[in-house]
């Protein structure tokens, strides 16, 4: 049975956090570049704080512990996002993809453009999983790993090509990364990604529904379900002519040409 505490409230909380966190990151990464050191410092402090919160909550399988672990993982993830979108941690390749590059050559160029960021995300996921391996509350590690899986899926389908690519919140100083985007097309990769993320969301939703009503496990599964459902929605946006970037137009400062 669907309950307010175990199912509805976690979904609302996830949507609010997703909307505000994305807007804040877009705002920070689209400001003047002289503001980036301060943004990186604040994001680093938030990331360290998030790690401390996850560590504190991993032995607390309570509603408070579940929400704390989820929030901690979001803070760590936001740190990585800001470090990437400010250009501080991207990859060894910081230039456009050669026009003549095709197939594996183009793929290796694309990987090289984001390699350090991907390695940092993978190491963080491994660290969180190891930290909470036998813990009673593993929501922090699960949240971060789910975000990583969703992001990796999104990057792959964009590389192969999608019909609709909204880049309103993409910072100007990373414009060269757009050259690694695939052609505007509806390929089988996007179909599979939408189906896979939707199936994952449905599975997590079933776990949430079958958990004891109002329990911490129900809330944790509902938080993960909402996150997976938002990931599936973002994949769907790539297939439909919808400007999802307009959702965060309020957060974008007046843009200036990139140096």
Backbone as CSV, one residue per row, in Angstrom:
resi,resn,N_x,N_y,N_z,CA_x,CA_y,CA_z,C_x,C_y,C_z
1,UNK,0.841,-1.198,0.000,0.000,0.000,0.000,0.880,1.254,0.000
2,UNK,0.505,2.213,-0.812,1.265,3.461,-0.898,1.013,4.309,0.338
3,UNK,2.102,4.800,0.939,1.971,5.635,2.132,2.676,6.963,1.915
4,UNK,2.289,7.951,2.706,2.902,9.279,2.593,4.376,9.242,2.986
5,UNK,4.661,8.628,4.133,6.033,8.611,4.654,6.953,7.727,3.822
6,UNK,6.447,6.551,3.448,7.309,5.581,2.790,7.455,5.770,1.299
7,UNK,6.478,6.444,0.648,6.512,6.501,-0.807,6.362,7.913,-1.387
8,UNK,5.336,8.626,-0.995,5.044,9.920,-1.629,6.072,10.980,-1.251
9,UNK,6.358,11.111,0.048,7.310,12.125,0.502,8.709,11.922,-0.098
10,UNK,9.240,10.687,-0.133,10.563,10.503,-0.751,10.597,10.908,-2.229
11,UNK,9.522,10.634,-2.959,9.478,11.007,-4.375,9.479,12.525,-4.523
12,UNK,8.676,13.205,-3.714,8.644,14.672,-3.756,10.009,15.250,-3.393
13,UNK,10.617,14.692,-2.349,11.938,15.176,-1.914,12.972,14.999,-3.013
14,UNK,12.940,13.870,-3.711,13.906,13.610,-4.783,13.727,14.606,-5.926
15,UNK,12.490,14.864,-6.312,12.228,15.811,-7.402,12.708,17.207,-7.036
16,UNK,12.441,17.634,-5.807,12.864,18.968,-5.365,14.386,19.073,-5.351
17,UNK,15.051,18.055,-4.803,16.512,18.059,-4.746,17.103,18.060,-6.153
18,UNK,16.560,17.227,-7.030,17.030,17.152,-8.424,16.905,18.511,-9.116
19,UNK,15.764,19.148,-8.957,15.506,20.427,-9.630,16.424,21.530,-9.093
20,UNK,16.513,21.640,-7.770,17.316,22.706,-7.179,18.812,22.467,-7.365
21,UNK,19.260,21.224,-7.197,20.684,20.921,-7.339,21.151,21.155,-8.770
22,UNK,20.349,20.739,-9.754,20.716,20.960,-11.147,20.768,22.447,-11.457
23,UNK,19.807,23.191,-10.948,19.800,24.633,-11.166,20.993,25.318,-10.538
24,UNK,21.354,24.914,-9.327,22.493,25.520,-8.643,23.799,25.223,-9.376
25,UNK,23.951,23.986,-9.849,25.153,23.616,-10.592,25.227,24.397,-11.904
26,UNK,24.085,24.521,-12.595,24.062,25.282,-13.849,24.427,26.740,-13.598
27,UNK,23.933,27.293,-12.513,24.247,28.685,-12.176,25.740,28.865,-11.897
28,UNK,26.310,27.969,-11.109,27.723,28.089,-10.742,28.640,27.914,-11.950
29,UNK,28.292,27.007,-12.855,29.188,26.683,-13.967,29.016,27.605,-15.170
30,UNK,27.997,28.470,-15.150,27.794,29.408,-16.246,28.103,30.850,-15.843
31,UNK,28.719,31.024,-14.709,29.135,32.363,-14.285,30.499,32.697,-14.883
32,UNK,30.990,33.888,-14.582,32.301,34.280,-15.078,33.367,33.343,-14.510
33,UNK,34.394,33.088,-15.289,35.396,32.090,-14.903,36.189,32.508,-13.676
34,UNK,36.239,33.777,-13.368,36.955,34.205,-12.164,36.268,33.736,-10.893
35,UNK,34.996,33.314,-11.012,34.265,32.824,-9.835,34.485,31.334,-9.606
36,UNK,35.117,30.643,-10.570,35.230,29.188,-10.491,36.045,28.705,-9.285
37,UNK,37.173,29.359,-8.937,37.923,28.871,-7.759,37.071,28.847,-6.494
38,UNK,36.270,29.871,-6.303,35.417,29.886,-5.112,34.350,28.802,-5.194
39,UNK,33.769,28.629,-6.382,32.761,27.578,-6.548,33.352,26.206,-6.278
40,UNK,34.565,25.975,-6.768,35.230,24.692,-6.550,35.542,24.469,-5.073
41,UNK,35.958,25.522,-4.382,36.257,25.393,-2.960,34.993,25.043,-2.175
42,UNK,33.895,25.759,-2.463,32.642,25.490,-1.760,32.106,24.098,-2.103
43,UNK,32.237,23.716,-3.387,31.783,22.383,-3.785,32.616,21.303,-3.116
44,UNK,33.936,21.546,-2.981,34.801,20.588,-2.303,34.423,20.414,-0.847
45,UNK,34.130,21.523,-0.187,33.689,21.449,1.216,32.372,20.689,1.324
46,UNK,31.470,20.949,0.373,30.193,20.237,0.376,30.405,18.744,0.143
47,UNK,31.332,18.399,-0.761,31.612,16.991,-1.029,32.181,16.279,0.176
48,UNK,33.115,16.933,0.859,33.695,16.340,2.074,32.620,16.197,3.146
49,UNK,31.770,17.227,3.248,30.659,17.145,4.197,29.713,16.011,3.851
50,UNK,29.455,15.832,2.540,28.593,14.738,2.109,29.169,13.386,2.459
51,UNK,30.484,13.238,2.297,31.137,11.978,2.663,31.011,11.716,4.158
52,UNK,31.171,12.768,4.953,31.036,12.621,6.406,29.606,12.208,6.783
53,UNK,28.625,12.783,6.083,27.223,12.448,6.358,26.938,10.994,5.991
54,UNK,27.456,10.563,4.834,27.254,9.163,4.427,27.887,8.220,5.447
55,UNK,29.111,8.540,5.887,29.792,7.699,6.871,29.020,7.663,8.194
56,UNK,28.486,8.823,8.598,27.720,8.891,9.848,26.435,8.080,9.779
57,UNK,25.788,8.084,8.620,24.457,7.477,8.496,24.467,6.000,8.136
58,UNK,25.627,5.447,7.757,25.605,4.089,7.203,25.230,3.025,8.234
59,UNK,25.349,3.322,9.493,24.931,2.373,10.534,23.623,2.785,11.193
60,UNK,22.867,3.637,10.513,21.576,4.115,11.033,20.480,3.794,10.026
61,UNK,19.907,2.599,10.091,18.840,2.209,9.156,17.489,2.787,9.563
62,UNK,17.443,4.097,9.727,16.235,4.801,10.129,15.835,5.777,9.036
63,UNK,14.666,6.401,9.168,14.248,7.396,8.189,15.258,8.537,8.111
64,UNK,15.716,8.999,9.273,16.712,10.073,9.297,18.000,9.627,8.606
65,UNK,18.436,8.415,8.903,19.658,7.896,8.300,19.545,7.759,6.798
66,UNK,18.397,7.303,6.311,18.188,7.126,4.866,18.246,8.468,4.144
67,UNK,17.516,9.453,4.666,17.523,10.778,4.031,18.904,11.427,4.111
68,UNK,19.593,11.226,5.222,20.930,11.794,5.373,21.893,11.177,4.371
69,UNK,21.842,9.859,4.211,22.721,9.174,3.263,22.441,9.639,1.835
70,UNK,21.177,9.794,1.507,20.791,10.265,0.175,21.327,11.677,-0.065
71,UNK,21.135,12.556,0.907,21.618,13.931,0.769,23.135,13.979,0.666
72,UNK,23.824,13.145,1.460,25.285,13.103,1.405,25.786,12.688,0.040
73,UNK,25.151,11.682,-0.550,25.556,11.215,-1.879,25.318,12.302,-2.925
74,UNK,24.230,13.040,-2.806,23.943,14.134,-3.744,25.010,15.223,-3.632
75,UNK,25.461,15.515,-2.425,26.508,16.516,-2.238,27.814,16.077,-2.891
76,UNK,28.159,14.811,-2.726,29.385,14.293,-3.359,29.254,14.360,-4.876
77,UNK,28.106,13.951,-5.382,27.873,13.986,-6.826,27.955,15.424,-7.354
78,UNK,27.370,16.363,-6.639,27.388,17.762,-7.066,28.817,18.293,-7.129
79,UNK,29.645,17.871,-6.203,31.069,18.260,-6.219,31.717,17.814,-7.530
80,UNK,31.464,16.575,-7.912,32.021,16.070,-9.165,31.466,16.836,-10.366
81,UNK,30.179,17.136,-10.344,29.571,17.842,-11.471,30.159,19.243,-11.634
82,UNK,30.328,19.942,-10.538,30.891,21.287,-10.616,32.343,21.240,-11.071
83,UNK,33.090,20.254,-10.584,34.489,20.137,-11.008,34.583,19.838,-12.503
84,UNK,33.614,19.108,-13.032,33.614,18.809,-14.461,33.165,20.011,-15.291
85,UNK,32.047,20.594,-14.924,31.463,21.657,-15.741,32.205,22.981,-15.630
86,UNK,33.017,23.150,-14.607,33.889,24.321,-14.584,35.133,24.088,-15.435
87,UNK,35.355,22.842,-15.847,36.522,22.498,-16.640,37.723,22.111,-15.812
88,UNK,37.563,22.032,-14.476,38.693,21.702,-13.601,39.110,20.241,-13.755
89,UNK,38.130,19.335,-13.900,38.416,17.907,-14.037,37.623,17.383,-15.230
90,UNK,38.270,17.275,-16.361,37.604,16.765,-17.563,38.384,15.565,-18.092
91,UNK,39.395,15.824,-18.925,40.211,14.757,-19.477,41.457,15.330,-20.107
92,UNK,42.376,14.478,-20.546,43.620,14.981,-21.136,43.403,15.702,-22.464
93,UNK,42.308,15.413,-23.137,42.032,16.069,-24.426,41.083,17.239,-24.189
94,UNK,41.518,18.440,-24.534,40.700,19.646,-24.319,40.515,20.415,-25.622
95,UNK,40.201,19.688,-26.652,39.976,20.313,-27.949,38.914,19.534,-28.702
96,UNK,38.443,20.143,-29.786,37.363,19.533,-30.557,37.804,18.231,-31.208
97,UNK,36.827,17.399,-31.483,37.098,16.128,-32.160,37.475,16.401,-33.616
98,UNK,38.529,15.776,-34.118,38.886,15.953,-35.532,37.720,15.559,-36.437
99,UNK,37.463,16.350,-37.449,36.320,16.101,-38.319,36.420,14.770,-39.039
100,UNK,37.652,14.319,-39.296,37.815,13.077,-40.053,37.743,11.831,-39.171
101,UNK,37.675,12.008,-37.841,37.665,10.860,-36.927,36.370,10.061,-37.068
102,UNK,36.505,8.743,-37.129,35.351,7.862,-37.252,35.561,6.626,-36.373
103,UNK,34.486,5.956,-36.052,34.543,4.676,-35.365,35.298,4.714,-34.047
104,UNK,36.213,3.758,-33.878,36.960,3.638,-32.631,37.838,4.849,-32.363
105,UNK,38.360,5.460,-33.426,39.194,6.655,-33.232,38.381,7.770,-32.582
106,UNK,37.187,7.972,-33.086,36.312,8.999,-32.501,35.932,8.648,-31.063
107,UNK,35.683,7.360,-30.815,35.329,6.928,-29.458,36.477,7.184,-28.491
108,UNK,37.696,6.852,-28.895,38.847,7.067,-28.008,39.092,8.561,-27.769
109,UNK,38.863,9.383,-28.772,38.974,10.832,-28.578,37.929,11.311,-27.556
110,UNK,36.712,10.788,-27.674,35.640,11.184,-26.761,35.955,10.757,-25.327
111,UNK,36.448,9.528,-25.174,36.831,9.049,-23.842,37.940,9.920,-23.263
112,UNK,38.902,10.273,-24.094,40.022,11.097,-23.645,39.564,12.471,-23.193
113,UNK,38.463,12.960,-23.758,37.968,14.290,-23.401,37.330,14.328,-22.010
114,UNK,36.908,13.171,-21.488,36.228,13.154,-20.180,36.842,12.131,-19.227
115,UNK,38.007,11.604,-19.549,38.566,10.450,-18.817,38.771,10.716,-17.341
116,UNK,39.390,11.846,-16.982,39.683,12.100,-15.566,38.392,12.186,-14.755
117,UNK,37.376,12.785,-15.338,36.083,12.904,-14.646,35.471,11.529,-14.409
118,UNK,35.501,10.689,-15.429,34.918,9.356,-15.294,35.677,8.512,-14.278
119,UNK,36.995,8.630,-14.279,37.805,7.886,-13.307,37.504,8.354,-11.894
120,UNK,37.367,9.667,-11.717,37.047,10.207,-10.386,35.689,9.704,-9.900
121,UNK,34.714,9.661,-10.796,33.391,9.151,-10.420,33.466,7.671,-10.050
122,UNK,34.186,6.886,-10.833,34.296,5.455,-10.572,34.996,5.193,-9.240
123,UNK,36.069,5.935,-8.964,36.780,5.761,-7.696,35.899,6.140,-6.515
124,UNK,35.101,7.195,-6.675,34.191,7.600,-5.596,33.134,6.523,-5.349
125,UNK,32.605,5.963,-6.429,31.606,4.900,-6.274,32.210,3.690,-5.574
126,UNK,33.403,3.305,-5.998,34.076,2.161,-5.360,34.336,2.446,-3.888
127,UNK,34.759,3.675,-3.585,35.017,4.048,-2.196,33.768,3.988,-1.341
128,UNK,32.659,4.504,-1.853,31.403,4.488,-1.088,30.886,3.063,-0.908
129,UNK,31.005,2.248,-1.942,30.568,0.849,-1.830,31.412,0.113,-0.795
130,UNK,32.717,0.335,-0.833,33.608,-0.317,0.132,33.327,0.157,1.549
131,UNK,33.078,1.460,1.692,32.822,2.035,3.011,31.583,1.442,3.666
132,UNK,30.564,1.192,2.867,29.287,0.733,3.428,28.956,-0.715,3.071
133,UNK,29.987,-1.506,2.752,29.760,-2.863,2.258,28.888,-3.699,3.188
134,UNK,29.191,-3.695,4.468,28.412,-4.487,5.426,27.542,-3.625,6.330
135,UNK,27.318,-2.383,5.917,26.560,-1.448,6.748,25.062,-1.719,6.637
136,UNK,24.353,-1.280,7.648,22.897,-1.462,7.654,22.203,-0.512,6.686
137,UNK,22.807,0.632,6.446,22.225,1.636,5.559,23.198,1.893,4.403
138,UNK,22.853,1.400,3.226,23.715,1.531,2.048,23.142,2.490,1.004
139,UNK,22.193,3.311,1.397,21.518,4.212,0.458,22.493,5.206,-0.170
140,UNK,23.473,5.669,0.601,24.437,6.616,0.055,25.190,6.034,-1.130
141,UNK,25.741,4.844,-0.961,26.474,4.186,-2.045,25.553,3.845,-3.208
142,UNK,24.343,3.393,-2.907,23.395,3.044,-3.957,22.997,4.278,-4.766
143,UNK,22.774,5.390,-4.086,22.387,6.625,-4.771,23.481,7.079,-5.726
144,UNK,24.710,7.108,-5.250,25.819,7.566,-6.087,26.037,6.619,-7.264
145,UNK,25.978,5.319,-7.025,26.184,4.336,-8.092,25.071,4.427,-9.133
146,UNK,23.842,4.659,-8.675,22.724,4.816,-9.607,22.912,6.058,-10.478
147,UNK,23.326,7.157,-9.868,23.599,8.376,-10.628,24.697,8.145,-11.664
148,UNK,25.727,7.405,-11.265,26.828,7.108,-12.178,26.347,6.273,-13.362
149,UNK,25.533,5.262,-13.102,25.023,4.409,-14.172,24.142,5.203,-15.136
150,UNK,23.289,6.055,-14.584,22.416,6.876,-15.425,23.227,7.843,-16.277
151,UNK,24.234,8.460,-15.664,25.051,9.418,-16.406,25.857,8.736,-17.509
152,UNK,26.409,7.560,-17.218,27.170,6.832,-18.225,26.274,6.439,-19.400
153,UNK,25.063,6.009,-19.101,24.111,5.659,-20.156,23.790,6.874,-21.019
154,UNK,23.585,8.026,-20.373,23.274,9.250,-21.109,24.426,9.649,-22.025
155,UNK,25.643,9.596,-21.515,26.806,9.981,-22.321,26.969,9.061,-23.524
156,UNK,26.715,7.783,-23.340,26.875,6.837,-24.452,25.852,7.093,-25.555
157,UNK,24.595,7.306,-25.178,23.587,7.523,-26.219,23.805,8.858,-26.927
158,UNK,24.291,9.864,-26.204,24.595,11.146,-26.848,25.756,10.983,-27.814
159,UNK,26.737,10.179,-27.450,27.864,9.916,-28.349,27.390,9.259,-29.644
160,UNK,26.469,8.296,-29.539,25.971,7.609,-30.727,24.999,8.471,-31.519
161,UNK,24.328,9.405,-30.840,23.411,10.300,-31.518,21.986,10.167,-31.022
162,UNK,21.346,11.314,-30.772,19.961,11.347,-30.300,19.199,12.401,-31.113
163,UNK,17.873,12.267,-31.202,17.099,13.243,-31.987,17.081,14.641,-31.369
164,UNK,17.109,14.717,-30.042,16.946,16.004,-29.384,18.034,16.182,-28.336
165,UNK,18.903,17.147,-28.549,19.974,17.416,-27.590,19.870,18.860,-27.145
166,UNK,19.375,19.055,-25.931,19.228,20.399,-25.377,20.514,20.779,-24.654
167,UNK,21.091,21.926,-25.050,22.388,22.333,-24.489,22.318,23.717,-23.840
168,UNK,21.133,24.138,-23.415,20.996,25.471,-22.836,21.866,25.689,-21.599
169,UNK,22.022,24.645,-20.788,22.773,24.821,-19.544,24.230,24.402,-19.691
170,UNK,24.636,24.067,-20.911,26.022,23.659,-21.149,26.909,24.910,-21.118
171,UNK,27.933,24.951,-20.266,28.774,26.153,-20.162,29.577,26.423,-21.428
172,UNK,29.752,27.674,-21.813,30.442,28.010,-23.075,31.876,27.508,-23.142
173,UNK,32.586,27.464,-22.005,33.990,27.058,-22.049,34.173,25.565,-22.337
174,UNK,33.088,24.806,-22.334,33.167,23.381,-22.696,32.484,23.122,-24.034
175,UNK,32.335,24.164,-24.840,31.637,24.018,-26.119,32.309,22.982,-27.017
176,UNK,33.614,22.772,-26.859,34.303,21.802,-27.707,33.794,20.382,-27.506
177,UNK,33.191,20.106,-26.341,32.667,18.758,-26.094,31.474,18.444,-26.996
178,UNK,30.810,19.468,-27.508,29.669,19.226,-28.392,30.092,18.544,-29.694
179,UNK,31.370,18.682,-30.049,31.840,18.044,-31.285,31.910,16.529,-31.147
180,UNK,31.774,16.028,-29.921,31.780,14.588,-29.693,30.363,14.020,-29.669
181,UNK,29.362,14.892,-29.792,27.984,14.417,-29.843,27.733,13.749,-31.189
182,UNK,26.919,12.718,-31.180,26.583,12.037,-32.417,25.567,12.808,-33.235
183,UNK,25.196,12.293,-34.397,24.207,12.962,-35.256,22.815,12.917,-34.635
184,UNK,21.973,13.813,-35.094,20.587,13.810,-34.616,19.840,12.665,-35.284
185,UNK,19.630,11.609,-34.510,18.961,10.426,-35.058,18.357,9.618,-33.919
186,UNK,17.429,8.750,-34.268,16.821,7.852,-33.286,17.389,6.463,-33.518
187,UNK,18.438,6.124,-32.784,19.102,4.852,-32.963,18.648,3.815,-31.949
188,UNK,19.052,2.576,-32.132,18.661,1.510,-31.197,19.250,1.714,-29.808
189,UNK,20.379,2.425,-29.714,21.004,2.658,-28.405,20.062,3.425,-27.474
190,UNK,19.384,4.431,-28.023,18.475,5.221,-27.196,17.245,4.410,-26.797
191,UNK,16.737,3.596,-27.725,15.609,2.716,-27.388,15.974,1.804,-26.223
192,UNK,17.144,1.194,-26.307,17.579,0.280,-25.255,17.781,1.025,-23.932
193,UNK,18.342,2.233,-23.997,18.576,3.004,-22.775,17.265,3.390,-22.110
194,UNK,16.290,3.820,-22.894,14.983,4.180,-22.331,14.320,2.954,-21.710
195,UNK,14.382,1.835,-22.425,13.782,0.604,-21.903,14.491,0.146,-20.636
196,UNK,15.831,0.207,-20.633,16.593,-0.246,-19.473,16.367,0.613,-18.244
197,UNK,16.407,1.925,-18.403,16.205,2.815,-17.256,14.764,2.742,-16.751
198,UNK,13.816,2.571,-17.669,12.416,2.437,-17.245,12.201,1.141,-16.475
199,UNK,12.827,0.056,-16.941,12.708,-1.228,-16.251,13.342,-1.156,-14.864
200,UNK,14.475,-0.475,-14.768,15.132,-0.313,-13.463,14.250,0.472,-12.510
201,UNK,13.639,1.558,-13.019,12.741,2.352,-12.181,11.546,1.527,-11.715
202,UNK,10.997,0.725,-12.623,9.853,-0.113,-12.268,10.233,-1.143,-11.202
203,UNK,11.406,-1.732,-11.337,11.879,-2.723,-10.361,12.056,-2.085,-8.985
204,UNK,12.665,-0.912,-8.940,12.839,-0.216,-7.666,11.488,0.197,-7.080
205,UNK,10.555,0.564,-7.962,9.220,0.907,-7.488,8.525,-0.277,-6.834
206,UNK,8.692,-1.470,-7.421,8.102,-2.676,-6.835,8.716,-2.978,-5.475
207,UNK,10.029,-2.785,-5.363,10.687,-3.001,-4.068,10.124,-2.045,-3.029
208,UNK,9.908,-0.784,-3.430,9.366,0.205,-2.498,7.945,-0.152,-2.061
209,UNK,7.125,-0.576,-3.015,5.730,-0.919,-2.711,5.648,-2.126,-1.785
210,UNK,6.539,-3.093,-1.980,6.501,-4.333,-1.194,7.199,-4.214,0.159
211,UNK,7.891,-3.107,0.402,8.553,-2.904,1.692,7.509,-2.588,2.758
212,UNK,7.824,-2.849,4.030,6.880,-2.532,5.105,6.451,-1.068,5.058
213,UNK,5.172,-0.836,5.205,4.610,0.510,5.079,5.249,1.490,6.073
214,UNK,5.702,2.623,5.562,6.268,3.670,6.409,7.653,3.373,6.934
215,UNK,8.279,2.290,6.482,9.590,1.897,6.993,10.708,2.667,6.303
216,UNK,11.898,2.583,6.907,13.074,3.210,6.308,13.425,2.545,4.978
217,UNK,13.218,1.232,4.889,13.518,0.524,3.644,12.588,0.971,2.519
218,UNK,11.323,1.237,2.855,10.380,1.744,1.851,10.800,3.131,1.373
219,UNK,11.201,3.984,2.296,11.646,5.334,1.932,12.907,5.288,1.082
220,UNK,13.861,4.437,1.464,15.094,4.317,0.705,14.835,3.843,-0.710
221,UNK,14.010,2.814,-0.858,13.687,2.302,-2.191,12.918,3.338,-3.007
222,UNK,12.068,4.125,-2.340,11.311,5.158,-3.041,12.217,6.283,-3.528
223,UNK,13.219,6.635,-2.732,14.193,7.642,-3.166,14.934,7.168,-4.416
224,UNK,15.353,5.914,-4.394,16.061,5.355,-5.550,15.128,5.221,-6.753
225,UNK,13.876,4.830,-6.507,12.902,4.748,-7.599,12.720,6.098,-8.264
226,UNK,12.541,7.148,-7.462,12.323,8.481,-8.029,13.532,8.941,-8.832
227,UNK,14.732,8.632,-8.337,15.955,9.013,-9.036,16.052,8.271,-10.377
228,UNK,15.735,6.973,-10.366,15.767,6.187,-11.602,14.697,6.665,-12.576
229,UNK,13.517,7.013,-12.053,12.437,7.504,-12.914,12.821,8.832,-13.565
230,UNK,13.492,9.698,-12.823,13.967,10.960,-13.398,15.032,10.697,-14.459
231,UNK,15.884,9.705,-14.212,16.885,9.326,-15.207,16.223,8.812,-16.483
232,UNK,15.188,7.996,-16.325,14.457,7.501,-17.492,13.787,8.650,-18.236
233,UNK,13.266,9.618,-17.486,12.628,10.787,-18.095,13.643,11.616,-18.883
234,UNK,14.832,11.771,-18.325,15.877,12.511,-19.041,16.273,11.794,-20.336
235,UNK,16.304,10.470,-20.314,16.565,9.721,-21.544,15.431,9.937,-22.550
236,UNK,14.203,9.976,-22.054,13.054,10.192,-22.944,13.111,11.580,-23.569
237,UNK,13.570,12.564,-22.801,13.707,13.922,-23.333,14.650,13.958,-24.534
238,UNK,15.618,13.055,-24.555,16.557,13.004,-25.673,15.895,12.513,-26.962
239,UNK,14.734,11.887,-26.826,14.021,11.353,-27.987,12.891,12.269,-28.443
240,UNK,12.423,13.142,-27.559,11.272,13.983,-27.866,11.687,15.434,-28.067
241,UNK,10.960,16.176,-28.885,11.289,17.592,-29.121,10.862,18.478,-27.957
242,UNK,11.486,18.248,-26.820,11.178,19.003,-25.605,12.455,19.672,-25.111
243,UNK,12.409,20.960,-24.862,13.573,21.686,-24.366,13.622,21.563,-22.839
244,UNK,14.167,20.439,-22.352,14.218,20.240,-20.911,15.149,21.241,-20.241
245,UNK,16.145,21.763,-20.991,17.046,22.755,-20.412,16.333,24.022,-19.994
246,UNK,15.147,24.271,-20.599,14.387,25.471,-20.234,13.905,25.416,-18.786
247,UNK,13.877,24.218,-18.197,13.456,24.096,-16.800,14.374,24.874,-15.870
248,UNK,15.629,25.077,-16.292,16.599,25.749,-15.435,17.041,27.100,-15.991
249,UNK,16.183,27.675,-16.861,16.492,28.991,-17.396,16.611,30.043,-16.300
250,UNK,15.881,29.841,-15.218,15.921,30.788,-14.101,17.293,30.823,-13.432
251,UNK,18.049,29.746,-13.584,19.338,29.645,-12.882,20.508,30.150,-13.710
252,UNK,20.287,30.384,-15.013,21.396,30.750,-15.881,21.655,32.259,-15.834
253,UNK,22.876,32.656,-15.490,23.214,34.069,-15.527,23.379,34.537,-16.959
254,UNK,23.512,35.854,-17.147,23.755,36.373,-18.481,25.082,35.837,-18.986
255,UNK,25.050,35.194,-20.130,26.250,34.535,-20.645,27.170,35.528,-21.329
256,UNK,28.450,35.249,-21.183,29.481,36.019,-21.851,30.296,35.069,-22.725
257,UNK,30.924,35.595,-23.775,31.726,34.707,-24.637,32.802,34.008,-23.837
258,UNK,33.063,32.737,-24.189,34.120,31.963,-23.501,35.475,32.491,-23.923
259,UNK,36.435,32.464,-22.980,37.790,32.884,-23.318,38.491,31.764,-24.076
